[in-house]
Amino acid sequence: MLTSGGRSGQGASASSAVPAESALLDRTFRVSLILKGLDGVLELVGGVLLLLVTPRQIGDLVRFLTQHELAQDPNDVVANSLLHMTSSLSASASLFGAIYLLLHGLVKIVLVWAVLKDKLWAYPWMIAFLLVFIAYQTYRILVAFSWGMVLLTAFDIFIVWITWREYRLQRIRRVNA
C-alpha cells in the first residue's frame, strides 16, 4: 500500500497533499476490505444457522421477537414484513438461502484475504464478484426498492472503485520493482 512519506521542516508543498490523500485512501481500502470480510463471516454464520434451524423455528422466533412491537403498533411495517417473509419460508427456500450465504460468504472471505495479502490475481476477481452482485442488487432495487439495498450497492460500488485503484497501483509497483 502507498503511504505518505515524511515531510521536512519546510512548508508543505502542493505535491505533499497527494501522498497524504493516497495514504488515507489506502487505509480506507483496508478498512473497507475488512468490513467486507466480516460481512463474509456473518454470511457463513447465517448459512450455517439456516442449515440447522427449520423454517418453522425461524417463524416462531420472529413471532416471539415481534410480538411486543405488534402489541404496541399492529401496523408496524418492519414487524409485519418480517412475519410475512417468515410465514412463507419453505424448506427449499431455506436450503437455497443457506447455500447462497455459505458460498457467497466463503468466496468473499477468500477474496478479501487474498487482496489483503496483495495477491494480484485476486483484485480482478474481487471486482468481477462485486460487479455481479451490484447488477443483482440493482435488479432487486428496481423490483422492490429498499434503502438498505441502495446503501449496500453504493458501498459495493465504492469497494469496486477503490479495489480497481489499488489494483492499478499494485501493478505499477510490480513493474517498477
C-alpha positions as CSV (number, residue, x, y, z in Angstrom):
1,M,0.0,0.0,0.0
2,L,1.1,3.5,-0.6
3,T,1.9,5.6,2.4
4,S,2.8,9.2,2.8
5,G,6.5,10.0,3.2
6,G,7.9,12.2,5.9
7,R,8.0,15.9,5.5
8,S,10.9,18.3,6.0
9,G,10.6,21.2,8.4
10,Q,9.8,23.5,5.4
11,G,6.2,24.2,4.5
12,A,4.1,21.5,2.8
13,S,4.2,21.8,-1.0
14,A,1.2,21.1,-3.3
15,S,2.6,17.7,-4.2
16,S,2.7,16.6,-0.5
17,A,-1.1,16.5,-0.5
18,V,-1.2,13.6,-3.0
19,P,0.7,11.1,-0.7
20,A,-1.5,12.1,2.3
21,E,-4.6,11.6,0.2
22,S,-3.2,8.3,-1.1
23,A,-2.4,7.1,2.5
24,L,-6.0,8.0,3.5
25,L,-7.4,6.0,0.5
26,D,-5.1,3.1,1.4
27,R,-6.4,3.0,5.0
28,T,-9.9,3.3,3.7
29,F,-9.3,0.5,1.3
30,R,-8.1,-1.8,4.1
31,V,-10.9,-0.9,6.4
32,S,-13.5,-1.4,3.7
33,L,-12.0,-4.8,2.9
34,I,-12.0,-5.8,6.5
35,L,-15.7,-4.8,6.7
36,K,-16.4,-7.0,3.6
37,G,-14.5,-9.9,5.2
38,L,-16.5,-9.5,8.4
39,D,-19.7,-9.5,6.3
40,G,-18.5,-12.7,4.7
41,V,-18.0,-14.3,8.2
42,L,-21.6,-13.2,9.1
43,E,-22.9,-14.7,5.9
44,L,-21.2,-18.0,6.8
45,V,-22.7,-18.0,10.2
46,G,-26.1,-17.2,8.7
47,G,-25.8,-20.0,6.2
48,V,-24.9,-22.5,8.9
49,L,-27.8,-21.3,11.0
50,L,-30.2,-21.7,8.1
51,L,-29.0,-25.3,7.7
52,L,-29.5,-26.0,11.4
53,V,-32.8,-24.2,12.1
54,T,-36.1,-25.2,10.4
55,P,-38.3,-22.6,8.7
56,R,-40.9,-23.2,11.5
57,Q,-38.4,-22.4,14.2
58,I,-37.4,-19.2,12.3
59,G,-41.1,-18.2,12.1
60,D,-41.6,-18.9,15.8
61,L,-38.5,-16.8,16.7
62,V,-39.7,-13.9,14.5
63,R,-43.2,-14.1,16.1
64,F,-41.6,-14.0,19.6
65,L,-39.3,-11.1,18.7
66,T,-42.1,-9.0,17.1
67,Q,-45.0,-9.7,19.5
68,H,-44.1,-6.8,21.8
69,E,-43.8,-4.3,18.9
70,L,-47.0,-5.5,17.3
71,A,-48.9,-5.3,20.6
72,Q,-47.9,-1.6,20.7
73,D,-48.4,-0.9,17.0
74,P,-50.3,-3.6,15.0
75,N,-49.4,-1.8,11.7
76,D,-45.7,-1.8,12.3
77,V,-44.2,-2.2,8.7
78,V,-41.0,-3.9,9.7
79,A,-42.5,-6.4,12.1
80,N,-45.3,-7.2,9.7
81,S,-42.8,-7.6,6.8
82,L,-40.7,-10.0,8.9
83,L,-43.8,-12.0,9.8
84,H,-44.9,-12.2,6.2
85,M,-41.5,-13.2,5.0
86,T,-41.0,-16.0,7.5
87,S,-44.6,-17.3,7.2
88,S,-44.0,-18.2,3.6
89,L,-40.5,-19.6,4.1
90,S,-40.3,-23.1,2.8
91,A,-37.6,-25.8,3.4
92,S,-36.3,-25.4,-0.1
93,A,-36.1,-21.6,0.2
94,S,-34.3,-22.0,3.5
95,L,-31.8,-24.5,1.9
96,F,-31.3,-22.2,-1.1
97,G,-30.6,-19.3,1.3
98,A,-28.2,-21.4,3.3
99,I,-26.2,-22.5,0.2
100,Y,-26.2,-18.9,-1.2
101,L,-25.0,-17.5,2.1
102,L,-22.3,-20.2,2.5
103,L,-20.9,-19.8,-1.0
104,H,-21.2,-16.0,-1.0
105,G,-19.5,-15.7,2.4
106,L,-16.8,-18.2,1.6
107,V,-15.9,-16.5,-1.8
108,K,-15.9,-13.1,-0.1
109,I,-13.6,-14.3,2.7
110,V,-11.2,-15.9,0.3
111,L,-11.0,-12.9,-2.0
112,V,-10.7,-10.4,0.9
113,W,-7.9,-12.5,2.4
114,A,-6.1,-12.7,-0.9
115,V,-6.4,-9.0,-1.7
116,L,-5.2,-8.1,1.8
117,K,-2.2,-10.4,1.2
118,D,-1.6,-8.5,-2.1
119,K,-2.3,-11.4,-4.3
120,L,-2.5,-9.6,-7.7
121,W,-4.9,-12.3,-9.2
122,A,-7.5,-11.6,-6.5
123,Y,-8.1,-7.9,-7.4
124,P,-9.9,-8.6,-10.8
125,W,-11.8,-11.5,-9.2
126,M,-13.0,-9.3,-6.3
127,I,-14.1,-6.6,-8.8
128,A,-15.9,-9.1,-11.0
129,F,-17.5,-10.8,-8.0
130,L,-18.8,-7.4,-6.7
131,L,-20.0,-6.3,-10.2
132,V,-22.2,-9.4,-10.5
133,F,-23.7,-8.6,-7.1
134,I,-24.1,-4.9,-7.9
135,A,-26.1,-6.0,-11.0
136,Y,-28.3,-8.3,-8.9
137,Q,-28.7,-5.7,-6.2
138,T,-29.7,-3.1,-8.8
139,Y,-32.3,-5.5,-10.1
140,R,-33.6,-6.0,-6.6
141,I,-33.8,-2.2,-6.1
142,L,-35.9,-1.9,-9.2
143,V,-38.2,-4.7,-8.3
144,A,-38.6,-4.0,-4.6
145,F,-37.0,-0.7,-3.5
146,S,-35.1,-0.8,-0.2
147,W,-32.8,1.9,1.2
148,G,-30.7,-0.8,2.8
149,M,-30.1,-2.3,-0.6
150,V,-29.3,1.1,-2.0
151,L,-26.7,1.7,0.7
152,L,-25.2,-1.8,0.2
153,T,-25.0,-1.2,-3.5
154,A,-23.4,2.2,-3.0
155,F,-20.8,0.6,-0.6
156,D,-20.1,-2.1,-3.2
157,I,-19.6,0.4,-5.9
158,F,-17.2,2.3,-3.7
159,I,-15.3,-1.0,-3.0
160,V,-15.1,-1.7,-6.7
161,W,-13.6,1.7,-7.4
162,I,-11.1,1.6,-4.6
163,T,-10.1,-2.0,-5.4
164,W,-9.6,-1.0,-9.1
165,R,-7.4,1.9,-7.9
166,E,-5.4,-0.3,-5.6
167,Y,-5.0,-3.0,-8.4
168,R,-3.6,-0.4,-10.8
169,L,-1.1,0.8,-8.1
170,Q,-0.1,-2.7,-7.3
171,R,0.6,-3.5,-11.0
172,I,2.6,-0.3,-11.3
173,R,4.7,-1.1,-8.2
174,R,5.4,-4.6,-9.5
175,V,6.5,-3.3,-12.9
176,N,8.8,-0.7,-11.3
177,A,10.2,-3.2,-8.7
